[in-house]
């Protein structure tokens, strides 16, 4: 369903002579454990982002939840992410 929806957007942009691309980015500490297979957020340092993110629970209900304190990455891990 998402592919079909984005196809309409990209077709409209292209029809108007524009260009479009996807920007992939690492959100770092402003994330939630439920988004990660290992249940762990990571960042350059283990500092709390003091922020909230929108999470849809297993019950299908969305809510704002506090971001957990991330695990600090090693220098080698930072290089791999970048």
Helices and strands as residue ranges (DSSP letters): H 2-15, G 33-35, E 42-43, E 52-56, E 62-66, E 71-72, H 75-81
